[in-house]
Amino acid sequence: MSSPAAIDVPPHRDSMIETSLFGIRLTAGTLRGAVHHIMDLARARRGGMVCVANVDMLTRAKRTPHLAQLMKSASLAVTDGMPLVWALRRLQGMEGIKRVDGPHLTRALCMQAQVDNAGVFLYGGSADELAGMQAQLNRQFPALRICGAISPPQLPSKPLPDPHTVAIINASGAQLVFVGLGCPKQEYWMQAQQGELSAVALGVGFAFALIAGSKKEAPRWMQRRGLEWLFRLVQEPRRLWKRYLLGNSLFVALFLAELFKRALRSPLNSGAKAP
């Protein structure tokens, strides 16, 4: 089986590539590229929605056409999770792409927002978690303008348009809204507010708990080896076992099926001479 030609992704501000994995739309590139693209959207003040896609979101989208369509319509659907990065490198030759995970993206955007004097808004998490996140962001980025924060009541699995909250966020002058409701609720909430929200909304989920300090971050060696899911599973086995059993198994099956299909299409199997 021949390997795909490598796609060089230079580490500059425009290094984002529209692609798909197993039929689900993704935007591959670098953390730096994602930050520049998102800040360009924020300056325009025309809204926008950013999905931070990991294995769980991608496999949910394979099973849920609504979520797949939502990701297709998003401004960006960045690659959170090393398995997605590895699969794109192996199947599409995207050697230069990097992981763009929620916690690092949140911090990097806050750093740039501090430089640009762009306001941010926090929506999601418990009251204690939200207070902890604000305290940590204020400590790490003293000049960051946090324009407001809301810990919402329990929302339905598919939230409805919320004109009251949108009015509060728009009036605050925020250009970025970090949304931490968990996947896929946060994605459905962002979609429901599109067209009315002037800020860019980002579904960063677990970043709220990590930045607040209520949950621990996996060691770097586990993150580099794609084992962050295992670290989280050990922390919350009763809540996460089903998600990882189904999602990870489906992802592996999809990846192996794609490799098998490519092997069948290879010149050696088709009887044609290899070029």
C-alpha positions as CSV (number, residue, x, y, z in Angstrom):
1,M,0.0,0.0,0.0
2,S,1.5,3.3,-1.0
3,S,1.7,6.1,1.5
4,P,-0.1,9.4,0.8
5,A,2.1,12.3,-0.2
6,A,3.1,14.4,2.8
7,I,1.3,17.7,3.1
8,D,3.6,20.3,4.5
9,V,1.9,22.5,7.0
10,P,4.3,25.5,7.7
11,P,4.1,26.9,11.3
12,H,2.8,30.3,10.3
13,R,-0.5,32.1,11.0
14,D,-2.3,30.7,8.0
15,S,-1.5,27.1,8.6
16,M,-5.0,25.7,8.8
17,I,-6.3,23.1,6.3
18,E,-9.9,22.1,5.7
19,T,-10.2,18.3,5.6
20,S,-12.3,15.4,6.9
21,L,-11.8,12.2,8.8
22,F,-14.2,9.3,8.2
23,G,-16.6,11.7,6.6
24,I,-16.5,14.2,9.5
25,R,-15.3,17.8,8.7
26,L,-12.2,18.9,10.6
27,T,-9.8,21.9,10.4
28,A,-6.2,20.7,10.8
29,G,-3.2,22.9,11.6
30,T,-1.4,24.3,14.6
31,L,-2.3,26.1,17.8
32,R,-0.8,29.3,16.5
33,G,-2.8,29.1,13.3
34,A,-6.0,28.4,15.2
35,V,-5.4,31.4,17.5
36,H,-4.8,33.8,14.6
37,H,-7.9,32.5,12.7
38,I,-10.1,32.8,15.8
39,M,-8.9,36.3,16.7
40,D,-9.5,37.4,13.1
41,L,-13.1,36.2,13.5
42,A,-13.4,37.9,16.9
43,R,-12.2,41.3,15.5
44,A,-14.9,41.1,12.9
45,R,-17.6,40.9,15.6
46,R,-19.9,38.8,13.4
47,G,-20.0,35.7,15.6
48,G,-18.8,32.3,14.8
49,M,-18.6,28.9,16.3
50,V,-15.5,26.8,17.0
51,C,-15.7,23.0,17.7
52,V,-12.8,21.4,19.6
53,A,-13.1,17.9,18.3
54,N,-11.7,14.8,20.0
55,V,-12.3,11.1,19.5
56,D,-15.6,11.3,21.5
57,M,-17.0,14.2,19.4
58,L,-15.9,12.7,16.1
59,T,-17.5,9.3,16.9
60,R,-20.6,10.9,18.2
61,A,-20.8,12.8,14.9
62,K,-20.6,9.5,13.0
63,R,-23.6,8.3,14.9
64,T,-25.5,11.6,15.0
65,P,-26.1,13.4,11.7
66,H,-27.2,16.6,13.5
67,L,-23.8,16.9,15.2
68,A,-22.0,16.1,12.0
69,Q,-23.8,18.9,10.2
70,L,-23.1,21.3,13.0
71,M,-19.4,20.6,12.8
72,K,-19.6,21.1,9.0
73,S,-21.2,24.5,9.5
74,A,-18.8,25.7,12.3
75,S,-16.1,28.3,11.6
76,L,-13.4,25.8,12.7
77,A,-13.4,22.2,13.9
78,V,-9.9,21.9,15.3
79,T,-8.2,18.6,16.2
80,D,-8.2,18.0,20.0
81,G,-6.8,14.5,20.7
82,M,-3.7,12.9,19.4
83,P,-5.6,9.9,17.7
84,L,-7.2,12.4,15.3
85,V,-3.8,13.9,14.5
86,W,-2.2,10.5,14.0
87,A,-5.0,9.3,11.8
88,L,-4.8,12.5,9.6
89,R,-1.0,12.1,9.3
90,R,-1.2,8.4,8.4
91,L,-4.2,8.6,6.1
92,Q,-3.7,12.0,4.5
93,G,0.0,12.7,4.9
94,M,-0.6,15.8,7.0
95,E,2.8,15.6,8.7
96,G,2.9,19.2,9.9
97,I,-0.4,19.3,11.9
98,K,-0.5,19.5,15.7
99,R,-3.0,18.8,18.4
100,V,-5.1,21.9,19.3
101,D,-6.8,21.0,22.6
102,G,-9.3,23.0,24.6
103,P,-7.2,24.0,27.6
104,H,-4.2,25.1,25.6
105,L,-6.4,26.9,23.1
106,T,-8.2,28.7,25.9
107,R,-5.0,29.9,27.5
108,A,-3.4,30.9,24.2
109,L,-6.5,32.9,23.2
110,C,-6.6,34.6,26.6
111,M,-2.9,35.5,26.2
112,Q,-3.7,37.0,22.7
113,A,-6.9,38.7,23.9
114,Q,-4.9,40.3,26.7
115,V,-2.5,41.8,24.1
116,D,-5.4,42.9,21.8
117,N,-7.5,44.2,24.7
118,A,-10.3,41.9,23.5
119,G,-12.9,40.9,26.1
120,V,-13.8,37.3,27.0
121,F,-16.9,35.8,28.5
122,L,-17.2,32.5,30.4
123,Y,-20.4,30.4,30.1
124,G,-20.7,27.1,31.8
125,G,-19.4,25.1,34.7
126,S,-20.6,25.1,38.3
127,A,-20.5,28.3,40.3
128,D,-17.4,27.2,42.2
129,E,-15.7,26.0,39.1
130,L,-16.4,29.2,37.3
131,A,-15.1,31.3,40.2
132,G,-11.9,29.2,40.2
133,M,-11.4,29.6,36.5
134,Q,-11.8,33.4,36.7
135,A,-9.3,33.5,39.6
136,Q,-6.7,31.5,37.7
137,L,-7.2,33.5,34.5
138,N,-6.8,36.7,36.4
139,R,-3.6,35.4,38.0
140,Q,-2.1,34.1,34.7
141,F,-3.3,37.1,32.5
142,P,-3.6,40.2,34.8
143,A,-4.5,42.5,31.9
144,L,-7.2,40.1,30.5
145,R,-10.7,41.7,30.4
146,I,-13.2,39.1,31.6
147,C,-16.4,40.8,30.7
148,G,-18.7,38.4,32.5
149,A,-19.3,34.9,33.6
150,I,-22.5,32.8,33.9
151,S,-23.0,29.4,35.5
152,P,-26.3,28.4,33.9
153,P,-29.0,26.2,35.5
154,Q,-29.4,22.7,34.2
155,L,-30.0,22.9,30.4
156,P,-31.7,20.4,28.2
157,S,-29.5,18.1,26.1
158,K,-30.3,20.3,23.1
159,P,-30.5,23.9,24.4
160,L,-32.9,26.4,22.8
161,P,-32.1,30.0,21.7
162,D,-31.5,32.1,24.7
163,P,-32.0,35.8,23.8
164,H,-31.6,37.0,27.4
165,T,-28.1,35.5,27.8
166,V,-27.1,36.5,24.3
167,A,-28.2,40.1,25.1
168,I,-26.0,40.1,28.3
169,I,-23.0,38.7,26.3
170,N,-23.4,41.2,23.5
171,A,-23.8,44.1,25.9
172,S,-20.7,43.1,27.7
173,G,-18.5,43.8,24.6
174,A,-16.9,40.4,24.8
175,Q,-15.4,39.1,21.6
176,L,-14.8,35.5,22.7
177,V,-17.2,33.3,24.7
178,F,-15.7,30.1,26.2
179,V,-18.5,27.6,26.6
180,G,-18.1,24.7,29.1
181,L,-21.2,22.6,29.1
182,G,-19.7,19.3,27.8
183,C,-20.1,17.6,24.4
184,P,-22.5,17.7,22.6
185,K,-24.6,20.1,24.8
186,Q,-22.1,23.0,24.4
187,E,-22.1,22.5,20.6
188,Y,-25.9,22.6,20.4
189,W,-26.0,25.7,22.7
190,M,-23.5,27.5,20.4
191,Q,-25.5,26.5,17.3
192,A,-28.8,27.8,18.9
193,Q,-27.3,31.2,19.5
194,Q,-25.7,31.7,16.1
195,G,-27.0,34.6,14.1
196,E,-27.6,36.7,17.3
197,L,-24.3,36.3,19.2
198,S,-21.7,38.9,18.1
199,A,-18.8,37.1,19.8
200,V,-17.0,33.9,18.7
201,A,-18.2,31.0,20.8
202,L,-15.8,28.1,21.5
203,G,-16.8,24.8,23.1
204,V,-13.9,24.1,25.3
205,G,-15.6,21.8,27.9
206,F,-13.0,20.2,30.1
207,A,-10.9,23.3,30.0
208,F,-13.1,24.9,32.7
209,A,-12.3,22.1,35.2
210,L,-8.6,22.0,34.3
211,I,-8.0,25.8,34.5
212,A,-10.1,26.0,37.7
213,G,-8.1,23.2,39.3
214,S,-11.1,21.0,40.1
215,K,-9.7,18.3,37.8
216,K,-6.1,17.3,37.2
217,E,-4.3,17.4,33.8
218,A,-2.7,14.3,32.4
219,P,1.1,14.3,32.5
220,R,2.7,15.5,29.3
221,W,4.0,12.0,28.4
222,M,0.5,10.6,28.5
223,Q,-0.8,13.5,26.3
224,R,1.9,12.9,23.8
225,R,1.1,9.2,23.6
226,G,-2.6,9.8,23.2
227,L,-3.4,8.3,26.7
228,E,-5.2,11.3,28.2
229,W,-8.4,9.4,28.0
230,L,-6.9,6.7,30.2
231,F,-5.9,9.3,32.8
232,R,-9.4,10.8,32.8
233,L,-11.0,7.3,33.0
234,V,-9.0,6.5,36.1
235,Q,-10.3,9.7,37.6
236,E,-13.9,9.2,36.7
237,P,-14.5,5.6,35.8
238,R,-18.2,5.4,36.5
239,R,-19.0,8.4,34.4
240,L,-16.6,7.9,31.5
241,W,-16.2,4.1,31.0
242,K,-19.1,3.8,28.5
243,R,-18.0,6.9,26.5
244,Y,-14.5,5.6,26.0
245,L,-15.5,2.0,25.4
246,L,-17.9,3.0,22.6
247,G,-16.0,6.0,21.2
248,N,-12.5,4.5,21.2
249,S,-13.7,1.2,19.9
250,L,-15.6,2.8,17.0
251,F,-12.6,5.1,16.2
252,V,-10.2,2.1,16.0
253,A,-12.8,0.2,13.8
254,L,-13.2,3.2,11.5
255,F,-9.4,3.6,11.2
256,L,-8.8,-0.1,10.4
257,A,-11.6,-0.1,7.9
258,E,-10.1,2.8,6.1
259,L,-6.7,1.1,6.0
260,F,-8.3,-2.0,4.7
261,K,-10.2,-0.1,1.9
262,R,-6.9,1.6,0.9
263,A,-5.1,-1.8,0.8
264,L,-7.8,-3.2,-1.5
265,R,-7.5,-0.2,-3.8
266,S,-3.7,-0.4,-3.9
267,P,-2.0,-1.1,-7.3
268,L,-0.7,-4.5,-6.2
269,N,-4.1,-5.8,-5.2
270,S,-5.8,-4.4,-8.4
271,G,-3.2,-6.2,-10.6
272,A,-2.0,-2.9,-12.0
273,K,1.7,-2.1,-12.0
274,A,2.8,0.2,-9.3
275,P,4.0,3.6,-10.6
